[in-house]
């Protein structure tokens, strides 16, 4: 198969021929038809993820077709159109059996702990537990563009923070995560305020349903500005970047009893930040929630909403590229980039 190989961090990602992966006894092989290029892939490319060992194949936001099944796989067959969470769980530990697969101690992470989907073929273990069938109405590019960003934002808003219709949702960072949260928040009937420094990203947030936007660079205090726009502060606030500044701005944007959700992954200097405990968390009685991924069973209500026409993830996809362009797409994340999601949809070029 062809795969984009990471031989050294922060460098070219050439496409080479490598052996196909072996099909797990309880899993499947998937012919990858599309794969998103995510900020998390950029972390791996930079060498910021300790799970990555070189040489490596990145890519975790895949959609494709089953081409082989292992003897212990019962629920899927050749020809099925599928995707999967980026966190693959064992399916039988106490956490998995309790409905919390994203905290499985035996989890594997596509494109991080093992070779991923910047390739023509991907192996998915424990397929009966991890694999998700795609509805006929959802094409491969849209499913890949949905990827970890939409699914993680979905869990953050519906499960972790319990966002309700009419509440104010404030999103700090209108990148892939933030725009996904905007799309979902609008579909759930919330009032959405998107905060960013990019005029293009804020314009796209408005197109996706944001009721208001705020240029963070145009105000002296983002928290004060958000509380003024929302009449007292957000009910739910999201940090979609994982930066110390956006984390604190998110907390300062909340009204009393507000809920903060950390979706953006903090790395490097942002992994540990000061916590304004007295003035904000204690005095305003705030709730701080972490979230990471979505288990396969949690895809059903999200896919139902998409299938019913209430939300269209294809609106997030703004660029389609060949596998050979994956390295360029990752390098572009070093600086300012156009809003939206980039998807690899030509795996054989």
Secondary structure per residue as TSV (DSSP state, phi and psi in degrees):
chain	resnum	aa	ss	phi	psi
A	1	X	-	360.0	160.7
A	2	X	E	-91.4	141.5
A	3	X	E	-149.1	148.9
A	4	X	E	-86.8	116.7
A	5	X	-	-103.4	126.8
A	6	X	B	-90.7	103.0
A	7	X	-	-92.3	-30.8
A	8	X	S	-147.2	146.7
A	9	X	T	-68.5	146.4
A	10	X	T	60.0	38.7
A	11	X	S	-142.8	-167.0
A	12	X	-	-61.0	154.2
A	13	X	-	-125.7	79.1
A	14	X	-	-71.0	150.8
A	15	X	E	-90.9	126.7
A	16	X	E	-135.6	163.4
A	17	X	E	-82.0	128.1
A	18	X	-	-136.3	161.7
A	19	X	-	-63.1	146.2
A	20	X	-	-63.5	149.1
A	21	X	-	-68.7	155.9
A	22	X	-	-77.3	145.7
A	23	X	-	-79.5	123.8
A	24	X	-	-63.6	149.0
A	25	X	T	-58.3	-38.2
A	26	X	T	-100.1	13.0
A	27	X	-	-127.1	-159.1
A	28	X	E	-141.3	163.0
A	29	X	E	-105.4	136.1
A	30	X	E	-117.7	128.6
A	31	X	E	-78.1	112.7
A	32	X	E	-72.6	123.6
A	33	X	E	-100.7	-23.6
A	34	X	E	-161.5	151.2
A	35	X	E	-150.6	130.1
A	36	X	E	-73.5	154.8
A	37	X	E	-108.4	113.9
A	38	X	-	-112.2	157.8
A	39	X	H	-58.3	-32.4
A	40	X	H	-64.2	-34.8
A	41	X	H	-62.7	-36.1
A	42	X	H	-63.0	-39.8
A	43	X	H	-59.7	-43.8
A	44	X	H	-63.8	-43.4
A	45	X	H	-61.7	-35.2
A	46	X	H	-78.2	-13.3
A	47	X	T	87.4	18.7
A	48	X	-	-89.4	-6.4
A	49	X	-	-106.4	117.5
A	50	X	T	-68.4	-14.2
A	51	X	T	-77.8	-16.7
A	52	X	-	-84.7	127.4
A	53	X	-	-121.0	131.1
A	54	X	S	-83.3	149.2
A	55	X	S	-71.7	156.6
A	56	X	B	-147.6	151.9
A	57	X	-	-114.7	118.1
A	58	X	-	-83.9	-173.5
A	59	X	-	102.6	120.4
A	60	X	-	-137.0	-6.6
A	61	X	E	-102.0	72.5
A	62	X	E	-105.5	159.7
A	63	X	E	-144.5	142.9
A	64	X	E	-172.5	-162.3
A	65	X	E	-124.1	133.2
A	66	X	E	-66.2	127.4
A	67	X	E	-116.4	-12.3
A	68	X	E	-158.3	143.0
A	69	X	E	-122.5	145.4
A	70	X	-	-78.6	162.1
A	71	X	T	-64.4	-21.9
A	72	X	T	-98.5	5.7
A	73	X	-	-88.5	124.3
A	74	X	-	-112.1	-27.7
A	75	X	S	-93.0	-10.0
A	76	X	-	-130.7	156.9
A	77	X	-	-143.0	166.4
A	78	X	T	-55.0	134.3
A	79	X	T	98.2	-12.7
A	80	X	-	-67.1	140.1
A	81	X	E	-90.8	124.8
A	82	X	E	-143.4	164.2
A	83	X	E	-141.9	-173.3
A	84	X	E	-160.5	158.0
A	85	X	-	-62.1	155.7
A	86	X	S	-73.5	-23.6
A	87	X	E	-94.1	113.0
A	88	X	E	-98.1	127.4
A	89	X	-	-109.7	165.3
A	90	X	-	-74.1	-32.3
A	91	X	S	91.2	-7.8
A	92	X	S	-132.6	-3.7
A	93	X	S	-76.5	168.4
A	94	X	H	-56.8	-39.6
A	95	X	H	-65.9	-45.3
A	96	X	H	-62.1	-44.5
A	97	X	H	-68.6	-23.4
A	98	X	T	-86.2	-0.2
A	99	X	T	89.5	22.3
A	100	X	-	-124.9	61.2
A	101	X	G	-67.4	-22.3
A	102	X	G	-72.7	-8.7
A	103	X	G	-112.9	16.5
A	104	X	-	-56.6	129.9
A	105	X	T	-71.0	-18.7
A	106	X	T	-103.2	17.5
A	107	X	-	-62.4	149.8
A	108	X	E	-119.0	149.2
A	109	X	E	-122.1	117.7
A	110	X	B	-58.9	130.9
A	111	X	T	78.1	5.8
A	112	X	T	-130.8	-64.6
A	113	X	T	-81.1	-17.7
A	114	X	B	-149.1	167.8
A	115	X	-	-60.5	138.9
A	116	X	-	-106.0	-148.8
A	117	X	S	-104.8	11.6
A	118	X	S	-80.1	57.4
A	119	X	B	-161.1	165.1
A	120	X	S	-75.3	-25.5
A	121	X	E	-135.7	138.7
A	122	X	E	-129.0	137.5
A	123	X	E	-94.6	133.2
A	124	X	E	-122.6	111.5
A	125	X	S	-79.1	165.0
A	126	X	S	46.5	50.7
A	127	X	H	-62.0	-36.9
A	128	X	H	-61.5	-27.7
A	129	X	H	-93.6	-33.1
A	130	X	H	-102.0	-26.1
A	131	X	E	-80.4	147.7
A	132	X	E	-125.1	124.8
A	133	X	E	-76.1	135.4
A	134	X	-	-89.6	138.1
A	135	X	-	-67.6	152.4
A	136	X	T	-61.2	-24.1
A	137	X	T	-78.6	-7.7
A	138	X	S	-109.5	112.7
A	139	X	-	-76.8	166.3
A	140	X	H	-62.1	-42.7
A	141	X	H	-64.2	-43.7
A	142	X	H	-64.4	-39.7
A	143	X	H	-65.7	-40.1
A	144	X	H	-69.1	-39.5
A	145	X	H	-64.2	-30.4
A	146	X	H	-65.3	-52.1
A	147	X	H	39.3	-146.6
A	148	X	H	-74.8	-21.7
A	149	X	H	-71.2	-51.1
A	150	X	H	-67.5	-44.1
A	151	X	H	-65.8	-41.0
A	152	X	H	-66.8	-42.7
A	153	X	H	-64.4	-36.1
A	154	X	H	-60.2	-49.3
A	155	X	H	-64.4	-38.8
A	156	X	I	-59.9	-40.2
A	157	X	I	-88.6	-35.2
A	158	X	I	-92.2	-36.8
A	159	X	I	-99.4	-55.6
A	160	X	I	-71.8	-47.6
A	161	X	S	-100.4	-11.6
A	162	X	-	53.2	51.8
A	163	X	-	-61.3	135.6
A	164	X	-	-118.3	152.7
A	165	X	T	-55.1	137.3
A	166	X	T	89.3	-17.3
A	167	X	-	-73.3	155.9
A	168	X	E	-85.8	124.5
A	169	X	E	-111.1	121.7
A	170	X	E	-112.1	130.2
A	171	X	E	-117.9	118.3
A	172	X	E	-97.8	106.4
A	173	X	-	104.8	105.1
A	174	X	-	-99.4	48.1
A	175	X	S	-83.9	-153.9
A	176	X	H	-60.0	-44.3
A	177	X	H	-64.5	-48.7
A	178	X	H	-64.0	-41.1
A	179	X	H	-68.8	-35.6
A	180	X	H	-63.1	-44.1
A	181	X	H	-64.0	-34.8
A	182	X	H	-62.5	-48.3
A	183	X	H	-59.6	-44.8
A	184	X	H	-70.4	-45.5
A	185	X	H	-57.7	-42.7
A	186	X	H	-64.0	-40.7
A	187	X	H	-66.0	-29.2
A	188	X	T	-84.2	-3.9
A	189	X	T	89.0	13.9
A	190	X	-	-81.1	163.1
A	191	X	E	-93.1	124.9
A	192	X	E	-113.6	131.0
A	193	X	E	-119.9	120.1
A	194	X	E	-101.6	135.1
A	195	X	E	-121.0	128.0
A	196	X	E	-162.4	176.8
A	197	X	S	-108.8	-2.9
A	198	X	-	-97.8	121.8
A	199	X	H	-62.8	-37.4
A	200	X	H	-65.2	-42.8
A	201	X	H	-64.8	-40.2
A	202	X	H	-68.2	-36.0
A	203	X	H	-64.1	-42.0
A	204	X	H	-67.1	-36.0
A	205	X	H	-60.5	-40.2
A	206	X	H	-64.8	-39.0
A	207	X	H	-62.8	-31.5
A	208	X	T	-87.7	-0.9
A	209	X	T	121.1	3.6
A	210	X	-	-63.9	134.3
A	211	X	S	-77.1	-27.0
A	212	X	E	-153.4	157.4
A	213	X	E	-134.0	158.8
A	214	X	E	-141.0	125.4
A	215	X	E	-80.8	110.1
A	216	X	G	-63.4	-24.6
A	217	X	G	-80.2	-6.7
A	218	X	G	-98.6	-1.2
A	219	X	S	-127.5	154.1
A	220	X	S	-76.2	-33.8
A	221	X	-	-138.7	109.6
A	222	X	H	-63.1	-42.0
A	223	X	H	-60.0	-46.2
A	224	X	H	-61.0	-42.5
A	225	X	H	-64.6	-40.7
A	226	X	H	-66.1	-43.5
A	227	X	H	-64.7	-31.5
A	228	X	H	-70.6	-45.1
A	229	X	H	-63.5	-38.6
A	230	X	T	-93.9	3.4
A	231	X	T	68.4	43.8
A	232	X	S	127.0	-11.8
A	233	X	-	121.7	163.8
A	234	X	E	-75.3	148.0
A	235	X	E	-76.8	-39.2
A	236	X	E	-131.3	133.6
A	237	X	E	-130.6	137.5
A	238	X	E	-117.0	133.5
A	239	X	E	-97.1	107.0
A	240	X	S	-92.1	-0.9
A	241	X	S	-108.5	-37.4
A	242	X	-	83.5	30.2
A	243	X	-	-104.9	152.3
A	244	X	H	-58.2	-39.4
A	245	X	H	-67.6	-45.6
A	246	X	H	-69.7	-31.3
A	247	X	H	-62.2	-49.1
A	248	X	H	-68.4	-39.6
A	249	X	H	-60.1	-37.4
A	250	X	H	-63.0	-46.3
A	251	X	H	-62.5	-41.7
A	252	X	H	-71.8	-14.6
A	253	X	T	-83.8	-12.0
A	254	X	E	-83.5	145.5
A	255	X	E	-79.9	173.8
A	256	X	E	-58.5	139.8
A	257	X	E	66.2	17.7
A	258	X	E	-72.9	164.1
A	259	X	E	-120.3	122.3
A	260	X	E	-97.1	135.8
A	261	X	E	-121.3	125.0
A	262	X	E	-92.2	103.3
A	263	X	-	-100.5	-45.6
A	264	X	S	-61.2	138.0
A	265	X	-	-84.2	117.6
A	266	X	-	-77.7	129.1
A	267	X	-	-131.7	163.8
A	268	X	G	58.2	-131.3
A	269	X	G	-65.7	-16.2
A	270	X	G	-90.6	-3.1
A	271	X	S	-67.6	-27.3
A	272	X	S	-129.7	122.9
A	273	X	-	-132.4	156.3
A	274	X	-	-64.9	145.5
A	275	X	-	-114.6	116.1
A	276	X	-	-73.4	78.1
A	277	X	I	-72.0	-47.7
A	278	X	I	-71.6	-55.4
A	279	X	I	-69.3	-29.8
A	280	X	I	-111.0	-66.7
A	281	X	I	-62.0	-46.7
A	282	X	I	-76.0	-52.6
A	283	X	T	-67.1	-40.7
A	284	X	T	-91.1	-1.7
A	285	X	T	55.6	53.3
A	286	X	-	-83.8	157.2
A	287	X	E	-111.9	129.9
A	288	X	E	-112.0	121.3
A	289	X	E	-120.1	136.0
A	290	X	E	-101.8	154.3
A	291	X	-	-151.2	148.4
A	292	X	-	-155.0	108.0
A	293	X	-	75.9	-177.7
A	294	X	-	-146.7	128.3
A	295	X	-	-68.7	158.9
A	296	X	G	-57.1	-38.8
A	297	X	G	-64.3	-23.8
A	298	X	G	-79.7	-6.4
A	299	X	H	-71.9	-26.5
A	300	X	H	-56.0	-53.0
A	301	X	H	-65.9	-32.4
A	302	X	H	-65.6	-47.1
A	303	X	H	-66.1	-33.8
A	304	X	H	-62.5	-41.2
A	305	X	H	-64.6	-41.0
A	306	X	H	-66.3	-45.6
A	307	X	H	-62.8	-30.5
A	308	X	T	-81.1	-4.0
A	309	X	T	83.2	12.6
A	310	X	S	-83.4	-14.4
A	311	X	-	-154.2	137.3
A	312	X	-	-123.9	99.8
A	313	X	G	-68.0	-16.3
A	314	X	G	-63.1	-20.9
A	315	X	G	-68.2	-16.9
A	316	X	G	-80.7	-23.5
A	317	X	E	-81.7	118.2
A	318	X	E	-117.5	-6.8
A	319	X	E	-150.2	138.5
A	320	X	E	-121.9	132.3
A	321	X	E	-133.7	169.5
A	322	X	E	-86.9	159.9
A	323	X	G	-56.5	-35.7
A	324	X	G	-65.6	-13.8
A	325	X	G	-97.9	5.1
A	326	X	H	-59.9	-43.9
A	327	X	H	-61.1	-40.3
A	328	X	H	-64.9	-39.2
A	329	X	H	-64.8	-38.5
A	330	X	H	-68.8	-42.4
A	331	X	H	-62.3	-33.7
A	332	X	H	-63.8	-23.9
A	333	X	T	-72.5	-7.7
A	334	X	T	-66.2	-27.6
A	335	X	S	-126.1	-164.6
A	336	X	-	-65.7	139.2
A	337	X	-	-136.3	160.1
A	338	X	-	-61.9	151.7
A	339	X	S	-69.5	160.7
A	340	X	S	103.1	-172.7
A	341	X	E	-114.3	136.4
A	342	X	E	-99.8	133.9
A	343	X	E	-126.3	131.8
A	344	X	E	-80.2	117.7
A	345	X	E	-125.6	7.2
A	346	X	E	-127.0	91.8
A	347	X	S	-83.9	-19.2
A	348	X	-	-100.7	-5.7
A	349	X	-	-74.0	360.0
